[in-house]
Amino acid sequence: MKMNLMRTLLFGISLFVISSFVPVSAQDTLNYPVIGKIHRLSPELDQLIPKDSKIEVISSGFLWAEGPVWINTKKESFLLFSDIPRNSIYKWVEGKGSELYLKPAGYTGLSNYGNEPGSNGLILNAEGSLVSCEHGDRRIAILTNGGGKMTLADRYQGKRFNSPNDGTFHSNGDLYFTDPPYGLPKGANDPSRELDYCGVYRLSKTGEVTLLTKKMTRPNGIAFSPDEKKLYVAQSDPKAAIIMQYPVNSDGTIGEGSVLYDFTTYVGQRPGLPDGLKVDAKGNLFATAPGGCYVLSPKGKVLGQISTGERTANCAWGNDGTVLYLTADTYICRVKTTTKGAGW
């Protein structure tokens, strides 16, 4: 199903623990401040991002923003995103600003659960339901039409996941997702850790979990090429800060991967690591990495850099598919483009 159609499906669900919305630096204005700079490293970027485009800050005041996803309903359109330390999901509406949408978002336990208990990546399935990668509850969950949550997967071969981070849906309904240890209270050394590796998995629409690879040290952002013949996975390892590309086999598994781009030399010189990524309809990658969000051709050529000056965690297509939204540390930003996200 085309993504723009999917996002217009009914999303009217009642939410728990939301009797009132709590704004966080809600910016009820259309006069947005601008940060950073768009570096044009190839003339090809001009075909994707207009020369007068800016990096607009549409909302701010968050602790660590992540996992943006755009929602179109019959009543309104809006951006959802996670604030992981606050264990919350926020909603941003043009001209109104940001308000609390869902809490708890990733951890429903009683005790304190470290610094990153909340949801991370947010994705819509083919029916338009919100699916979340949850750190504290260590699961992939879906928000049901009745307002409750249902676990889709929380373990592999009887062992609990580390902390599911980000995911992407295949057109057949299968969810591909990553599982680094960042959400565990003590990270990779947490005593509650049950898997001694960081996996990339496939959750079939029938509920079966398949391990695709455990060779990546810190798998993070994940996306398909427009034809779904390649799977891209970012690695947030400062010693090997790379984006991998894998051929997708006919049975949904992946073949031997190769490095599409290596950002390791930028680590420590520019803020951030490879993290979230999205693909446009032409196959170009918009990948967060040290210094902001890079625009890469399908062959790995750097076309430009959207330099926010902040640790930039993730990105998502929104509006009519031409607007790129960025979660950059405490900021929510956007850049208007002349391309469109894959599937729009």
C-alpha positions in Angstrom: 0.0 0.0 0.0 1.3 3.4 -0.9 2.6 5.3 2.2 0.5 8.4 1.5 -2.7 6.3 1.4 -1.6 4.4 4.5 -1.2 7.6 6.4 -4.7 8.8 5.6 -6.3 5.7 7.2 -8.3 6.1 10.3 -6.0 6.9 13.3 -8.7 7.8 15.8 -7.7 5.9 18.9 -8.2 6.7 22.5 -5.0 7.0 24.4 -4.3 6.1 28.0 -2.9 8.5 30.6 -3.8 11.5 28.6 -6.6 13.3 30.3 -4.8 16.6 29.5 -2.0 17.5 27.1 1.2 19.1 28.5 2.9 21.4 26.1 6.7 21.4 25.9 8.0 24.7 24.5 5.0 24.6 22.2 5.7 27.1 19.4 2.3 28.3 18.2 3.8 30.3 15.3 4.7 30.0 11.7 7.7 32.2 12.1 10.2 29.5 12.9 13.9 30.1 13.9 16.6 28.7 11.6 19.7 26.8 12.6 22.7 25.3 10.8 23.4 25.2 7.1 22.8 23.0 4.1 26.1 22.2 2.5 25.9 21.5 -1.2 28.7 19.0 -2.1 27.3 18.1 -5.5 25.1 19.9 -8.1 22.8 16.9 -7.9 21.6 18.1 -4.5 19.9 21.1 -6.2 17.5 18.6 -7.8 16.5 17.4 -4.3 16.6 20.4 -2.0 15.9 24.0 -3.3 18.7 26.5 -2.9 16.5 28.7 -0.6 15.6 25.8 1.8 16.5 26.3 5.5 16.6 24.2 8.6 13.6 25.4 10.5 13.2 24.7 14.2 9.5 23.9 14.6 9.6 22.9 18.3 12.2 22.5 21.1 12.8 21.8 24.8 13.0 18.0 24.6 15.6 15.8 26.3 16.4 13.5 23.4 14.0 13.5 20.5 13.7 10.4 18.3 11.6 8.3 16.0 9.5 10.8 14.0 6.5 9.7 12.0 4.0 11.7 10.0 0.2 11.0 10.4 -2.6 12.1 8.1 -6.1 11.6 9.3 -9.5 12.8 8.0 -9.4 15.5 10.7 -5.8 16.7 10.8 -2.2 16.0 10.0 0.6 16.0 12.5 4.0 14.7 13.5 4.6 12.2 16.3 8.0 11.7 17.9 9.5 10.1 21.0 11.3 11.8 23.8 13.1 8.8 25.2 14.2 10.0 28.6 10.7 11.4 29.3 9.1 8.0 28.4 6.8 10.1 26.2 5.5 10.5 22.7 4.7 14.1 21.6 2.4 15.4 18.9 3.3 18.5 16.8 0.6 20.3 14.7 1.4 23.2 12.3 0.5 26.5 14.0 -0.3 24.9 17.3 3.0 23.5 18.5 3.8 20.4 20.5 1.8 18.6 23.2 2.0 15.3 25.1 0.4 12.5 23.1 1.2 9.3 25.0 2.9 8.5 28.4 4.2 6.0 29.3 5.5 5.3 25.8 8.1 2.7 26.2 8.3 1.6 29.8 5.3 0.5 31.9 7.1 -0.8 35.0 7.1 0.5 38.5 10.8 1.1 39.2 13.2 3.5 37.7 14.6 2.2 34.4 17.7 4.1 33.5 18.1 7.2 31.4 16.4 5.9 28.2 13.2 4.1 29.1 10.8 5.4 26.4 9.9 4.5 22.9 12.4 5.1 20.1 11.4 4.4 16.5 7.7 4.9 15.5 6.3 3.3 12.4 2.8 2.9 10.8 1.6 -0.4 9.6 -0.5 -1.0 6.5 -3.7 -0.4 8.5 -2.4 2.9 9.9 -1.8 1.7 13.4 1.1 3.0 15.4 3.9 0.5 16.0 6.7 1.4 18.5 10.1 0.2 19.3 10.2 0.3 23.1 13.3 0.4 25.3 12.1 -0.2 28.8 9.5 -2.9 27.9 12.1 -4.4 25.5 9.5 -5.1 22.8 7.8 -4.2 19.6 4.3 -3.0 20.4 1.2 -1.8 18.6 -1.3 0.8 19.8 -4.7 -0.8 19.3 -8.0 0.9 18.3 -9.3 0.5 21.8 -6.5 2.6 23.2 -4.4 -0.2 24.7 -1.1 -1.7 23.7 -0.4 -5.2 22.4 3.0 -6.8 22.3 4.0 -8.0 18.8 7.4 -9.4 19.8 9.6 -9.2 22.8 12.0 -12.1 22.5 14.0 -14.3 20.1 14.3 -18.1 20.9 13.0 -17.5 24.4 15.5 -14.6 25.2 14.3 -11.0 25.7 15.5 -8.4 23.2 18.0 -5.8 24.3 16.1 -2.6 23.4 14.4 -2.5 20.0 15.5 0.7 18.3 14.1 1.3 14.9 12.1 -0.5 12.2 10.7 -0.4 8.7 7.8 -2.3 7.1 8.2 -4.3 3.9 5.3 -4.0 1.5 4.2 -7.6 2.4 3.6 -6.6 6.0 6.8 -7.9 7.6 8.6 -5.6 10.0 12.4 -5.4 9.9 14.0 -3.9 13.1 17.2 -3.4 15.0 18.1 -4.3 18.6 21.1 -2.5 20.1 21.6 -2.3 23.9 21.2 1.5 24.3 17.9 1.3 26.2 19.2 -1.0 28.9 19.9 0.8 32.2 23.6 -0.2 32.0 23.8 -0.6 28.2 25.8 -3.5 26.9 26.9 -4.5 30.4 23.5 -4.6 31.9 23.0 -7.7 34.1 19.5 -8.2 32.7 20.8 -8.6 29.2 19.8 -12.0 27.7 21.2 -11.8 24.2 25.0 -11.4 23.8 24.8 -9.8 20.4 22.9 -7.0 18.7 20.6 -8.3 16.0 18.7 -7.2 13.0 15.5 -9.1 12.8 12.4 -9.7 10.7 9.0 -10.0 12.4 6.6 -11.6 9.9 3.0 -10.6 9.7 2.2 -14.1 11.2 4.3 -13.3 14.3 7.5 -15.3 13.6 10.8 -13.6 14.5 13.8 -14.4 12.3 17.4 -13.3 13.0 18.8 -11.8 9.8 22.3 -10.9 11.1 24.2 -10.5 14.3 27.4 -9.3 12.7 26.6 -5.6 13.3 28.0 -4.3 16.6 25.4 -1.5 17.0 22.6 -1.7 14.4 20.3 1.3 14.5 18.4 3.1 11.7 16.9 0.8 9.0 15.2 1.3 5.6 14.5 -0.4 2.3 15.4 0.9 -1.2 12.3 1.9 -3.2 12.3 -1.5 -5.0 12.9 -3.3 -1.7 15.9 -5.2 -3.2 18.3 -3.6 -0.7 18.1 -3.1 3.1 20.1 -0.3 4.6 21.1 -0.4 8.2 23.1 2.3 10.1 25.6 1.3 12.7 26.1 3.6 15.7 29.5 2.3 16.7 32.2 5.0 17.0 34.8 2.5 16.0 32.9 1.5 12.9 30.4 4.3 12.1 29.0 2.9 8.9 25.9 2.4 6.8 25.6 -1.2 5.5 23.6 -2.3 2.5 22.2 -5.9 2.2 20.6 -7.6 -0.7 17.1 -8.9 0.2 16.5 -12.5 -0.8 13.2 -13.7 -2.3 12.4 -15.4 1.0 12.8 -12.2 3.0 16.2 -13.0 4.4 19.3 -10.9 3.6 22.5 -11.8 1.8 26.1 -10.8 2.5 26.3 -7.0 3.2 28.7 -4.4 2.1 29.6 -0.9 3.4 27.7 1.9 1.5 29.4 4.7 3.4 31.9 5.0 6.3 31.6 8.0 8.6 34.2 6.8 11.2 36.7 9.6 10.4 34.1 12.2 11.4 33.4 10.7 14.8 34.6 13.1 17.5 35.0 15.9 15.0 31.3 16.4 14.5 28.4 15.7 16.9 26.6 12.5 16.7 26.9 9.0 15.1 25.1 7.2 12.3 21.5 6.7 13.5 18.2 7.0 11.7 17.7 7.0 7.9 15.1 7.3 5.3 15.0 6.9 1.5 13.4 9.0 -1.2 11.5 7.8 -4.3 14.7 8.0 -6.4 16.7 5.8 -4.0 18.7 8.6 -2.4 19.4 8.1 1.3 18.8 10.8 4.0 20.9 9.5 6.8 21.7 11.1 10.2 25.4 10.8 11.0 28.1 13.0 12.6 27.3 16.6 11.9 23.6 16.3 10.9 21.8 14.5 8.0 23.7 13.4 4.9 22.2 13.0 1.5 23.7 10.0 -0.3 23.1 8.7 -3.8 22.1 5.0 -4.1 25.8 4.3 -4.9 27.0 6.0 -1.8 28.1 9.4 -3.2 27.7 12.2 -0.8 25.5 14.9 -2.4 25.2 17.2 0.6 24.9 17.6 4.3 22.0 19.1 6.3 24.2 20.4 9.1 22.1 21.1 12.2 25.1 21.6 14.5 23.4 19.1 16.9 23.5 15.4 17.5 20.8 14.4 14.9 19.0 11.2 15.7 16.5 10.5 13.1 14.3 11.8 10.2 11.0 11.2 8.5 9.0 12.3 5.5 5.9 14.3 6.1 3.1 16.5 4.7 2.8 15.5 1.0 6.0 13.5 1.2 8.3 16.4 0.3 9.1 17.7 3.8 11.9 16.1 5.8 11.5 16.2 9.6 14.6 15.9 11.8 14.9 15.1 15.5 18.1 16.9 16.5 18.8 16.5 20.2 16.4 18.9 21.9 15.0 20.2 18.6 12.4 19.2 16.1 13.4 20.6 12.7 12.2 20.4 9.1 13.6 21.0 5.6 11.5 21.5 2.5 12.6 19.5 -0.5 11.6 18.9 -4.1 11.9 15.1 -3.8 9.5 12.7 -2.2 9.9 9.9 0.3 9.8 6.3 -1.0 6.2 5.1 -1.2 4.5 8.5 -1.3 
